[in-house]
């Protein structure tokens, strides 16, 4: 092995900007691939109504009922730090 005697500099702002740009580019690749495969992509919050219907609340606030033989709901997440923990306001997340 080997050891490093110095600390590497870290710039949170630059790190986050580069991470956000990478994710945006990757999401664009996924969306283009879906479009190329004739998959309709809706961005919003969805709930399954039946096995062949989903209600989607779009980002602009409108709702649409989707009917299809196959429906894929790709879930994501958002960070949620409980504020009742002492020091929680000092925490960081990458969002």
Gaussian input, Z-matrix of N, CA and C with variables (Angstrom, degrees):
# hf/3-21g

backbone

0 1
 N
 C     1     B1
 C     2     B2     1     A1
 N     3     B3     2     A2     1     D1
 C     4     B4     3     A3     2     D2
 C     5     B5     4     A4     3     D3
 N     6     B6     5     A5     4     D4
 C     7     B7     6     A6     5     D5
 C     8     B8     7     A7     6     D6
 N     9     B9     8     A8     7     D7
 C    10    B10     9     A9     8     D8
 C    11    B11    10    A10     9     D9
 N    12    B12    11    A11    10    D10
 C    13    B13    12    A12    11    D11
 C    14    B14    13    A13    12    D12
 N    15    B15    14    A14    13    D13
 C    16    B16    15    A15    14    D14
 C    17    B17    16    A16    15    D15
 N    18    B18    17    A17    16    D16
 C    19    B19    18    A18    17    D17
 C    20    B20    19    A19    18    D18
 N    21    B21    20    A20    19    D19
 C    22    B22    21    A21    20    D20
 C    23    B23    22    A22    21    D21
 N    24    B24    23    A23    22    D22
 C    25    B25    24    A24    23    D23
 C    26    B26    25    A25    24    D24
 N    27    B27    26    A26    25    D25
 C    28    B28    27    A27    26    D26
 C    29    B29    28    A28    27    D27
 N    30    B30    29    A29    28    D28
 C    31    B31    30    A30    29    D29
 C    32    B32    31    A31    30    D30
 N    33    B33    32    A32    31    D31
 C    34    B34    33    A33    32    D32
 C    35    B35    34    A34    33    D33
 N    36    B36    35    A35    34    D34
 C    37    B37    36    A36    35    D35
 C    38    B38    37    A37    36    D36
 N    39    B39    38    A38    37    D37
 C    40    B40    39    A39    38    D38
 C    41    B41    40    A40    39    D39
 N    42    B42    41    A41    40    D40
 C    43    B43    42    A42    41    D41
 C    44    B44    43    A43    42    D42
 N    45    B45    44    A44    43    D43
 C    46    B46    45    A45    44    D44
 C    47    B47    46    A46    45    D45
 N    48    B48    47    A47    46    D46
 C    49    B49    48    A48    47    D47
 C    50    B50    49    A49    48    D48
 N    51    B51    50    A50    49    D49
 C    52    B52    51    A51    50    D50
 C    53    B53    52    A52    51    D51
 N    54    B54    53    A53    52    D52
 C    55    B55    54    A54    53    D53
 C    56    B56    55    A55    54    D54
 N    57    B57    56    A56    55    D55
 C    58    B58    57    A57    56    D56
 C    59    B59    58    A58    57    D57
 N    60    B60    59    A59    58    D58
 C    61    B61    60    A60    59    D59
 C    62    B62    61    A61    60    D60
 N    63    B63    62    A62    61    D61
 C    64    B64    63    A63    62    D62
 C    65    B65    64    A64    63    D63
 N    66    B66    65    A65    64    D64
 C    67    B67    66    A66    65    D65
 C    68    B68    67    A67    66    D66
 N    69    B69    68    A68    67    D67
 C    70    B70    69    A69    68    D68
 C    71    B71    70    A70    69    D69
 N    72    B72    71    A71    70    D70
 C    73    B73    72    A72    71    D71
 C    74    B74    73    A73    72    D72
 N    75    B75    74    A74    73    D73
 C    76    B76    75    A75    74    D74
 C    77    B77    76    A76    75    D75
 N    78    B78    77    A77    76    D76
 C    79    B79    78    A78    77    D77
 C    80    B80    79    A79    78    D78
 N    81    B81    80    A80    79    D79
 C    82    B82    81    A81    80    D80
 C    83    B83    82    A82    81    D81
 N    84    B84    83    A83    82    D82
 C    85    B85    84    A84    83    D83
 C    86    B86    85    A85    84    D84
 N    87    B87    86    A86    85    D85
 C    88    B88    87    A87    86    D86
 C    89    B89    88    A88    87    D87
 N    90    B90    89    A89    88    D88
 C    91    B91    90    A90    89    D89
 C    92    B92    91    A91    90    D90
 N    93    B93    92    A92    91    D91
 C    94    B94    93    A93    92    D92
 C    95    B95    94    A94    93    D93
 N    96    B96    95    A95    94    D94
 C    97    B97    96    A96    95    D95
 C    98    B98    97    A97    96    D96
 N    99    B99    98    A98    97    D97
 C   100   B100    99    A99    98    D98
 C   101   B101   100   A100    99    D99
 N   102   B102   101   A101   100   D100
 C   103   B103   102   A102   101   D101
 C   104   B104   103   A103   102   D102
 N   105   B105   104   A104   103   D103
 C   106   B106   105   A105   104   D104
 C   107   B107   106   A106   105   D105
 N   108   B108   107   A107   106   D106
 C   109   B109   108   A108   107   D107
 C   110   B110   109   A109   108   D108
 N   111   B111   110   A110   109   D109
 C   112   B112   111   A111   110   D110
 C   113   B113   112   A112   111   D111
 N   114   B114   113   A113   112   D112
 C   115   B115   114   A114   113   D113
 C   116   B116   115   A115   114   D114
 N   117   B117   116   A116   115   D115
 C   118   B118   117   A117   116   D116
 C   119   B119   118   A118   117   D117
 N   120   B120   119   A119   118   D118
 C   121   B121   120   A120   119   D119
 C   122   B122   121   A121   120   D120
 N   123   B123   122   A122   121   D121
 C   124   B124   123   A123   122   D122
 C   125   B125   124   A124   123   D123
 N   126   B126   125   A125   124   D124
 C   127   B127   126   A126   125   D125
 C   128   B128   127   A127   126   D126
 N   129   B129   128   A128   127   D127
 C   130   B130   129   A129   128   D128
 C   131   B131   130   A130   129   D129
 N   132   B132   131   A131   130   D130
 C   133   B133   132   A132   131   D131
 C   134   B134   133   A133   132   D132
 N   135   B135   134   A134   133   D133
 C   136   B136   135   A135   134   D134
 C   137   B137   136   A136   135   D135
 N   138   B138   137   A137   136   D136
 C   139   B139   138   A138   137   D137
 C   140   B140   139   A139   138   D138
 N   141   B141   140   A140   139   D139
 C   142   B142   141   A141   140   D140
 C   143   B143   142   A142   141   D141
 N   144   B144   143   A143   142   D142
 C   145   B145   144   A144   143   D143
 C   146   B146   145   A145   144   D144
 N   147   B147   146   A146   145   D145
 C   148   B148   147   A147   146   D146
 C   149   B149   148   A148   147   D147
 N   150   B150   149   A149   148   D148
 C   151   B151   150   A150   149   D149
 C   152   B152   151   A151   150   D150
 N   153   B153   152   A152   151   D151
 C   154   B154   153   A153   152   D152
 C   155   B155   154   A154   153   D153
 N   156   B156   155   A155   154   D154
 C   157   B157   156   A156   155   D155
 C   158   B158   157   A157   156   D156
 N   159   B159   158   A158   157   D157
 C   160   B160   159   A159   158   D158
 C   161   B161   160   A160   159   D159
 N   162   B162   161   A161   160   D160
 C   163   B163   162   A162   161   D161
 C   164   B164   163   A163   162   D162
 N   165   B165   164   A164   163   D163
 C   166   B166   165   A165   164   D164
 C   167   B167   166   A166   165   D165
 N   168   B168   167   A167   166   D166
 C   169   B169   168   A168   167   D167
 C   170   B170   169   A169   168   D168
 N   171   B171   170   A170   169   D169
 C   172   B172   171   A171   170   D170
 C   173   B173   172   A172   171   D171
 N   174   B174   173   A173   172   D172
 C   175   B175   174   A174   173   D173
 C   176   B176   175   A175   174   D174
 N   177   B177   176   A176   175   D175
 C   178   B178   177   A177   176   D176
 C   179   B179   178   A178   177   D177
 N   180   B180   179   A179   178   D178
 C   181   B181   180   A180   179   D179
 C   182   B182   181   A181   180   D180
 N   183   B183   182   A182   181   D181
 C   184   B184   183   A183   182   D182
 C   185   B185   184   A184   183   D183
 N   186   B186   185   A185   184   D184
 C   187   B187   186   A186   185   D185
 C   188   B188   187   A187   186   D186
 N   189   B189   188   A188   187   D187
 C   190   B190   189   A189   188   D188
 C   191   B191   190   A190   189   D189
 N   192   B192   191   A191   190   D190
 C   193   B193   192   A192   191   D191
 C   194   B194   193   A193   192   D192
 N   195   B195   194   A194   193   D193
 C   196   B196   195   A195   194   D194
 C   197   B197   196   A196   195   D195
 N   198   B198   197   A197   196   D196
 C   199   B199   198   A198   197   D197
 C   200   B200   199   A199   198   D198
 N   201   B201   200   A200   199   D199
 C   202   B202   201   A201   200   D200
 C   203   B203   202   A202   201   D201
 N   204   B204   203   A203   202   D202
 C   205   B205   204   A204   203   D203
 C   206   B206   205   A205   204   D204
 N   207   B207   206   A206   205   D205
 C   208   B208   207   A207   206   D206
 C   209   B209   208   A208   207   D207
 N   210   B210   209   A209   208   D208
 C   211   B211   210   A210   209   D209
 C   212   B212   211   A211   210   D210
 N   213   B213   212   A212   211   D211
 C   214   B214   213   A213   212   D212
 C   215   B215   214   A214   213   D213
 N   216   B216   215   A215   214   D214
 C   217   B217   216   A216   215   D215
 C   218   B218   217   A217   216   D216
 N   219   B219   218   A218   217   D217
 C   220   B220   219   A219   218   D218
 C   221   B221   220   A220   219   D219
 N   222   B222   221   A221   220   D220
 C   223   B223   222   A222   221   D221
 C   224   B224   223   A223   222   D222
 N   225   B225   224   A224   223   D223
 C   226   B226   225   A225   224   D224
 C   227   B227   226   A226   225   D225
 N   228   B228   227   A227   226   D226
 C   229   B229   228   A228   227   D227
 C   230   B230   229   A229   228   D228
 N   231   B231   230   A230   229   D229
 C   232   B232   231   A231   230   D230
 C   233   B233   232   A232   231   D231
 N   234   B234   233   A233   232   D232
 C   235   B235   234   A234   233   D233
 C   236   B236   235   A235   234   D234
 N   237   B237   236   A236   235   D235
 C   238   B238   237   A237   236   D236
 C   239   B239   238   A238   237   D237
 N   240   B240   239   A239   238   D238
 C   241   B241   240   A240   239   D239
 C   242   B242   241   A241   240   D240
 N   243   B243   242   A242   241   D241
 C   244   B244   243   A243   242   D242
 C   245   B245   244   A244   243   D243
 N   246   B246   245   A245   244   D244
 C   247   B247   246   A246   245   D245
 C   248   B248   247   A247   246   D246
 N   249   B249   248   A248   247   D247
 C   250   B250   249   A249   248   D248
 C   251   B251   250   A250   249   D249
 N   252   B252   251   A251   250   D250
 C   253   B253   252   A252   251   D251
 C   254   B254   253   A253   252   D252
 N   255   B255   254   A254   253   D253
 C   256   B256   255   A255   254   D254
 C   257   B257   256   A256   255   D255
 N   258   B258   257   A257   256   D256
 C   259   B259   258   A258   257   D257
 C   260   B260   259   A259   258   D258
 N   261   B261   260   A260   259   D259
 C   262   B262   261   A261   260   D260
 C   263   B263   262   A262   261   D261
 N   264   B264   263   A263   262   D262
 C   265   B265   264   A264   263   D263
 C   266   B266   265   A265   264   D264
 N   267   B267   266   A266   265   D265
 C   268   B268   267   A267   266   D266
 C   269   B269   268   A268   267   D267
 N   270   B270   269   A269   268   D268
 C   271   B271   270   A270   269   D269
 C   272   B272   271   A271   270   D270
 N   273   B273   272   A272   271   D271
 C   274   B274   273   A273   272   D272
 C   275   B275   274   A274   273   D273
 N   276   B276   275   A275   274   D274
 C   277   B277   276   A276   275   D275
 C   278   B278   277   A277   276   D276
 N   279   B279   278   A278   277   D277
 C   280   B280   279   A279   278   D278
 C   281   B281   280   A280   279   D279
 N   282   B282   281   A281   280   D280
 C   283   B283   282   A282   281   D281
 C   284   B284   283   A283   282   D282

   B1=1.4232
   B2=1.5101
   B3=1.2956
   B4=1.4538
   B5=1.5162
   B6=1.2911
   B7=1.4635
   B8=1.5248
   B9=1.3079
   B10=1.4610
   B11=1.5196
   B12=1.3015
   B13=1.4620
   B14=1.5313
   B15=1.3342
   B16=1.4592
   B17=1.5218
   B18=1.3248
   B19=1.4620
   B20=1.5272
   B21=1.3077
   B22=1.4652
   B23=1.5284
   B24=1.3200
   B25=1.4701
   B26=1.5327
   B27=1.3174
   B28=1.4641
   B29=1.5174
   B30=1.3243
   B31=1.4607
   B32=1.5265
   B33=1.3350
   B34=1.4660
   B35=1.5275
   B36=1.3277
   B37=1.4691
   B38=1.5300
   B39=1.3173
   B40=1.4670
   B41=1.5247
   B42=1.3325
   B43=1.4633
   B44=1.5244
   B45=1.3461
   B46=1.4636
   B47=1.5245
   B48=1.3238
   B49=1.4717
   B50=1.5244
   B51=1.3184
   B52=1.4676
   B53=1.5287
   B54=1.3342
   B55=1.4622
   B56=1.5214
   B57=1.3314
   B58=1.4626
   B59=1.5274
   B60=1.3323
   B61=1.4717
   B62=1.5252
   B63=1.3168
   B64=1.4677
   B65=1.5289
   B66=1.3219
   B67=1.4657
   B68=1.5219
   B69=1.3314
   B70=1.4676
   B71=1.5283
   B72=1.3327
   B73=1.4676
   B74=1.5271
   B75=1.3312
   B76=1.4604
   B77=1.5254
   B78=1.3324
   B79=1.4616
   B80=1.5221
   B81=1.3262
   B82=1.4639
   B83=1.5196
   B84=1.3320
   B85=1.4709
   B86=1.5233
   B87=1.3262
   B88=1.4713
   B89=1.5257
   B90=1.3267
   B91=1.4637
   B92=1.5259
   B93=1.3276
   B94=1.4741
   B95=1.5261
   B96=1.3244
   B97=1.4668
   B98=1.5269
   B99=1.3209
   B100=1.4652
   B101=1.5243
   B102=1.3183
   B103=1.4700
   B104=1.5239
   B105=1.3186
   B106=1.4692
   B107=1.5221
   B108=1.3395
   B109=1.4658
   B110=1.5246
   B111=1.3326
   B112=1.4727
   B113=1.5318
   B114=1.3353
   B115=1.4595
   B116=1.5221
   B117=1.3351
   B118=1.4649
   B119=1.5242
   B120=1.3134
   B121=1.4591
   B122=1.5238
   B123=1.3168
   B124=1.4627
   B125=1.5208
   B126=1.3158
   B127=1.4570
   B128=1.5142
   B129=1.3209
   B130=1.4522
   B131=1.5141
   B132=1.3101
   B133=1.4632
   B134=1.5192
   B135=1.3339
   B136=1.4622
   B137=1.5196
   B138=1.3186
   B139=1.4668
   B140=1.5127
   B141=1.3188
   B142=1.4582
   B143=1.5172
   B144=1.3249
   B145=1.4595
   B146=1.5252
   B147=1.3199
   B148=1.4640
   B149=1.5225
   B150=1.3307
   B151=1.4723
   B152=1.5267
   B153=1.3370
   B154=1.4634
   B155=1.5267
   B156=1.3289
   B157=1.4668
   B158=1.5307
   B159=1.3166
   B160=1.4625
   B161=1.5185
   B162=1.3110
   B163=1.4577
   B164=1.5265
   B165=1.3220
   B166=1.4609
   B167=1.5229
   B168=1.3274
   B169=1.4631
   B170=1.5228
   B171=1.3231
   B172=1.4574
   B173=1.5257
   B174=1.3179
   B175=1.4625
   B176=1.5246
   B177=1.3452
   B178=1.4683
   B179=1.5284
   B180=1.3530
   B181=1.4571
   B182=1.5120
   B183=1.3242
   B184=1.4656
   B185=1.5284
   B186=1.3239
   B187=1.4612
   B188=1.5133
   B189=1.3151
   B190=1.4552
   B191=1.5281
   B192=1.3277
   B193=1.4615
   B194=1.5219
   B195=1.3096
   B196=1.4594
   B197=1.5191
   B198=1.3341
   B199=1.4620
   B200=1.5163
   B201=1.3286
   B202=1.4579
   B203=1.5210
   B204=1.3187
   B205=1.4615
   B206=1.5282
   B207=1.3451
   B208=1.4641
   B209=1.5228
   B210=1.3237
   B211=1.4578
   B212=1.5250
   B213=1.3212
   B214=1.4601
   B215=1.5175
   B216=1.3148
   B217=1.4558
   B218=1.5287
   B219=1.3102
   B220=1.4650
   B221=1.5218
   B222=1.3062
   B223=1.4606
   B224=1.5157
   B225=1.2917
   B226=1.4595
   B227=1.5110
   B228=1.2723
   B229=1.4506
   B230=1.5121
   B231=1.2928
   B232=1.4555
   B233=1.5288
   B234=1.3180
   B235=1.4644
   B236=1.5265
   B237=1.3101
   B238=1.4570
   B239=1.5288
   B240=1.3079
   B241=1.4582
   B242=1.5220
   B243=1.3272
   B244=1.4685
   B245=1.5295
   B246=1.3211
   B247=1.4635
   B248=1.5268
   B249=1.3510
   B250=1.4590
   B251=1.5327
   B252=1.3196
   B253=1.4601
   B254=1.5288
   B255=1.3297
   B256=1.4667
   B257=1.5346
   B258=1.3195
   B259=1.4606
   B260=1.5106
   B261=1.3352
   B262=1.4725
   B263=1.5238
   B264=1.3214
   B265=1.4658
   B266=1.5280
   B267=1.3086
   B268=1.4645
   B269=1.5286
   B270=1.3265
   B271=1.4637
   B272=1.5178
   B273=1.3171
   B274=1.4604
   B275=1.5192
   B276=1.3190
   B277=1.4597
   B278=1.5185
   B279=1.2940
   B280=1.4642
   B281=1.5214
   B282=1.3318
   B283=1.4610
   B284=1.5126
   A1=112.04
   A2=113.78
   A3=121.07
   A4=107.79
   A5=116.54
   A6=120.20
   A7=109.45
   A8=114.90
   A9=122.36
   A10=106.66
   A11=116.44
   A12=121.08
   A13=113.51
   A14=117.49
   A15=119.91
   A16=110.81
   A17=115.21
   A18=121.07
   A19=108.86
   A20=116.53
   A21=120.40
   A22=108.61
   A23=118.24
   A24=119.77
   A25=110.20
   A26=115.74
   A27=120.85
   A28=108.46
   A29=116.12
   A30=122.31
   A31=107.64
   A32=116.58
   A33=121.55
   A34=111.43
   A35=117.44
   A36=121.04
   A37=110.84
   A38=117.37
   A39=120.99
   A40=110.67
   A41=116.08
   A42=120.50
   A43=110.64
   A44=117.12
   A45=121.10
   A46=111.39
   A47=117.51
   A48=120.47
   A49=110.88
   A50=116.91
   A51=120.73
   A52=111.02
   A53=116.94
   A54=120.56
   A55=110.55
   A56=117.46
   A57=121.57
   A58=111.30
   A59=117.05
   A60=120.73
   A61=110.65
   A62=117.48
   A63=121.64
   A64=110.50
   A65=116.92
   A66=120.87
   A67=110.65
   A68=117.62
   A69=120.73
   A70=110.49
   A71=116.65
   A72=120.77
   A73=110.30
   A74=116.79
   A75=121.25
   A76=111.16
   A77=117.51
   A78=120.81
   A79=110.95
   A80=117.24
   A81=121.07
   A82=111.89
   A83=116.79
   A84=121.04
   A85=109.67
   A86=116.74
   A87=120.50
   A88=110.95
   A89=117.29
   A90=120.50
   A91=111.42
   A92=117.75
   A93=120.41
   A94=111.16
   A95=117.39
   A96=120.18
   A97=110.89
   A98=117.16
   A99=120.21
   A100=110.34
   A101=117.40
   A102=121.50
   A103=110.47
   A104=117.62
   A105=121.12
   A106=111.95
   A107=116.08
   A108=120.83
   A109=112.29
   A110=116.97
   A111=123.80
   A112=112.42
   A113=116.39
   A114=121.76
   A115=107.86
   A116=116.42
   A117=120.00
   A118=108.46
   A119=116.12
   A120=122.71
   A121=109.02
   A122=116.49
   A123=121.68
   A124=108.19
   A125=117.41
   A126=121.14
   A127=108.59
   A128=116.41
   A129=121.60
   A130=109.83
   A131=115.29
   A132=122.01
   A133=107.66
   A134=116.64
   A135=120.31
   A136=111.27
   A137=113.81
   A138=120.30
   A139=107.07
   A140=115.46
   A141=119.92
   A142=108.76
   A143=116.25
   A144=122.35
   A145=108.75
   A146=116.06
   A147=123.47
   A148=106.20
   A149=116.60
   A150=117.74
   A151=112.41
   A152=117.28
   A153=120.71
   A154=113.42
   A155=116.85
   A156=120.55
   A157=110.30
   A158=114.55
   A159=120.66
   A160=108.54
   A161=115.43
   A162=120.79
   A163=106.87
   A164=116.27
   A165=120.95
   A166=109.12
   A167=115.52
   A168=120.53
   A169=105.62
   A170=115.42
   A171=121.59
   A172=110.91
   A173=116.02
   A174=121.21
   A175=113.01
   A176=117.69
   A177=120.41
   A178=112.31
   A179=117.26
   A180=121.91
   A181=114.80
   A182=118.03
   A183=120.29
   A184=110.05
   A185=115.28
   A186=120.91
   A187=109.46
   A188=115.61
   A189=121.16
   A190=107.82
   A191=115.63
   A192=120.99
   A193=107.42
   A194=115.96
   A195=121.97
   A196=108.31
   A197=115.80
   A198=121.50
   A199=107.52
   A200=116.61
   A201=119.89
   A202=110.04
   A203=115.03
   A204=120.44
   A205=110.07
   A206=115.56
   A207=120.78
   A208=109.04
   A209=115.85
   A210=121.96
   A211=107.83
   A212=116.11
   A213=121.64
   A214=107.83
   A215=116.00
   A216=120.96
   A217=106.18
   A218=116.01
   A219=121.23
   A220=107.57
   A221=116.31
   A222=120.34
   A223=110.82
   A224=115.22
   A225=121.76
   A226=108.38
   A227=117.00
   A228=120.00
   A229=111.94
   A230=115.06
   A231=122.75
   A232=106.77
   A233=117.21
   A234=118.87
   A235=110.92
   A236=115.81
   A237=121.82
   A238=107.64
   A239=116.68
   A240=120.83
   A241=109.22
   A242=117.77
   A243=119.63
   A244=109.72
   A245=116.03
   A246=120.74
   A247=113.34
   A248=117.35
   A249=119.38
   A250=112.22
   A251=117.53
   A252=121.65
   A253=107.67
   A254=117.49
   A255=118.90
   A256=111.28
   A257=115.98
   A258=121.42
   A259=114.28
   A260=118.71
   A261=121.29
   A262=111.67
   A263=117.54
   A264=120.51
   A265=111.77
   A266=117.78
   A267=121.70
   A268=112.15
   A269=116.35
   A270=120.38
   A271=112.44
   A272=115.95
   A273=123.17
   A274=109.36
   A275=116.00
   A276=121.13
   A277=106.68
   A278=116.68
   A279=119.38
   A280=113.08
   A281=118.29
   A282=120.24
   A283=109.73
   D1=-177.99
   D2=177.57
   D3=-148.31
   D4=163.53
   D5=178.68
   D6=-125.97
   D7=153.40
   D8=178.06
   D9=-112.51
   D10=128.57
   D11=-174.63
   D12=-90.34
   D13=-15.67
   D14=-175.98
   D15=-114.01
   D16=153.22
   D17=175.09
   D18=-84.05
   D19=134.86
   D20=176.01
   D21=-76.71
   D22=140.04
   D23=178.68
   D24=-69.09
   D25=148.21
   D26=178.63
   D27=-135.40
   D28=127.07
   D29=-179.80
   D30=-116.87
   D31=103.10
   D32=-175.41
   D33=-58.39
   D34=-43.92
   D35=-177.73
   D36=-60.17
   D37=-46.38
   D38=179.30
   D39=-65.67
   D40=-42.46
   D41=178.22
   D42=-57.33
   D43=-48.57
   D44=-177.67
   D45=-65.28
   D46=-41.44
   D47=178.63
   D48=-60.58
   D49=-44.09
   D50=-179.48
   D51=-69.09
   D52=-38.88
   D53=177.50
   D54=-63.92
   D55=-45.42
   D56=179.59
   D57=-61.90
   D58=-41.85
   D59=179.08
   D60=-64.82
   D61=-39.53
   D62=179.09
   D63=-63.59
   D64=-46.16
   D65=-179.33
   D66=-66.00
   D67=-39.61
   D68=178.05
   D69=-61.75
   D70=-43.61
   D71=178.68
   D72=-63.51
   D73=-44.05
   D74=-179.57
   D75=-63.59
   D76=-42.55
   D77=177.58
   D78=-61.58
   D79=-38.78
   D80=176.66
   D81=-61.99
   D82=-40.62
   D83=177.31
   D84=-61.06
   D85=-46.55
   D86=-179.73
   D87=-62.19
   D88=-44.67
   D89=-179.16
   D90=-63.74
   D91=-41.24
   D92=177.53
   D93=-64.63
   D94=-40.52
   D95=178.18
   D96=-63.10
   D97=-41.05
   D98=177.27
   D99=-63.46
   D100=-44.55
   D101=179.47
   D102=-62.12
   D103=-40.97
   D104=178.29
   D105=-62.28
   D106=-29.63
   D107=178.85
   D108=-92.61
   D109=12.42
   D110=178.00
   D111=62.53
   D112=34.57
   D113=177.05
   D114=-96.67
   D115=126.75
   D116=177.10
   D117=-78.78
   D118=127.83
   D119=-176.11
   D120=-112.72
   D121=123.85
   D122=177.26
   D123=-120.70
   D124=134.54
   D125=179.69
   D126=-108.16
   D127=119.88
   D128=179.61
   D129=170.64
   D130=-155.44
   D131=178.97
   D132=-110.43
   D133=130.26
   D134=-175.17
   D135=-121.01
   D136=153.48
   D137=169.46
   D138=-139.51
   D139=138.01
   D140=179.01
   D141=-77.10
   D142=129.18
   D143=179.01
   D144=-94.07
   D145=-47.56
   D146=172.78
   D147=-138.13
   D148=-178.35
   D149=-179.64
   D150=-66.85
   D151=-17.65
   D152=-179.95
   D153=-120.46
   D154=15.10
   D155=179.51
   D156=-139.27
   D157=139.26
   D158=174.70
   D159=-135.23
   D160=138.72
   D161=173.04
   D162=-97.49
   D163=126.25
   D164=-178.01
   D165=-118.43
   D166=123.94
   D167=172.04
   D168=-92.10
   D169=109.93
   D170=-176.60
   D171=-73.09
   D172=163.66
   D173=-178.50
   D174=-59.42
   D175=-25.79
   D176=179.85
   D177=-83.99
   D178=1.84
   D179=177.30
   D180=96.71
   D181=-16.39
   D182=179.06
   D183=-76.13
   D184=160.14
   D185=179.11
   D186=-117.33
   D187=145.91
   D188=177.90
   D189=-136.30
   D190=139.77
   D191=175.87
   D192=-98.68
   D193=120.45
   D194=-178.36
   D195=-102.09
   D196=129.05
   D197=175.74
   D198=-119.12
   D199=126.65
   D200=-178.35
   D201=-158.75
   D202=158.24
   D203=176.07
   D204=-65.84
   D205=-38.42
   D206=178.93
   D207=-131.23
   D208=131.99
   D209=178.71
   D210=-127.07
   D211=130.01
   D212=175.78
   D213=-113.66
   D214=122.61
   D215=174.65
   D216=-106.34
   D217=109.24
   D218=178.96
   D219=-92.39
   D220=112.06
   D221=-175.92
   D222=-88.10
   D223=151.21
   D224=176.38
   D225=-130.72
   D226=-169.56
   D227=-178.84
   D228=-147.84
   D229=161.14
   D230=175.67
   D231=-130.44
   D232=143.32
   D233=178.41
   D234=-67.84
   D235=143.62
   D236=179.34
   D237=-141.30
   D238=103.03
   D239=-179.86
   D240=-95.09
   D241=123.14
   D242=177.30
   D243=-66.55
   D244=123.25
   D245=-174.71
   D246=-80.81
   D247=-4.29
   D248=-179.89
   D249=-85.05
   D250=4.38
   D251=176.46
   D252=-92.47
   D253=126.77
   D254=179.32
   D255=-55.36
   D256=129.58
   D257=179.56
   D258=87.01
   D259=-1.45
   D260=-177.25
   D261=-59.30
   D262=-32.94
   D263=-179.31
   D264=-65.42
   D265=-13.84
   D266=179.13
   D267=-90.57
   D268=-7.50
   D269=-177.46
   D270=-74.25
   D271=157.51
   D272=177.96
   D273=-124.18
   D274=152.63
   D275=167.52
   D276=-135.98
   D277=166.97
   D278=-174.44
   D279=-80.79
   D280=-1.49
   D281=176.14
   D282=-88.01

